[in-house]
């Protein structure tokens, strides 16, 4: 892993992009990394575009700003491809991870000539299968961990199980579904380019 990995999340209010960003920061911290995880606040409301950021590194992080040239971009809602420049500043040696069922021919024109790696995952079908409802953040969290290689699948799953047991102590019935969503995503992420 490079010394500093920067990730920008694009989602809509209520989809859990901020929560996934913070869960990624916690998981990376638990592996001994230095981390930042924060949303960009503005006039957010349910359904409005939101942005969140992660920095993960092996050394203390002294940068305290938004991320303008990320290594990775996570797009939690593919409708944002039509209204947000999700590839702005995205490094060519990084990757974009998109929650979509569309193929490369449908996605590519919306990515402003981005030449780097493009990954997709159908977070909707995974979350409905695993959780019974549409919660895209859990699959998108697993997708960025897999694509970025921030930690091994095994370490990630072990950390998330502990995190879910703590977070859902009063709702233990949702732990199994969330773990299944992570496992399905790790197995189903697709590289299109």
Secondary structure, DSSP 8 states (H G I E B T S, - for coil): --SEEEEEEEEEBTSSHHHHHHHHHHHHHTTT-EEEEEEE-SS--BTSEEEEEEEEESS-----S--SS-SEEEES-GGGGGTS-TTTT--TTSEEEEE----HHHHHGGGTT--SEEEEE-HHHHHHHHHSS--HHHHHHHHHHHHHTSS-HHHHHHHHHHHHHHHTTT-THHHHHHHHHHHHHHHH-EE--
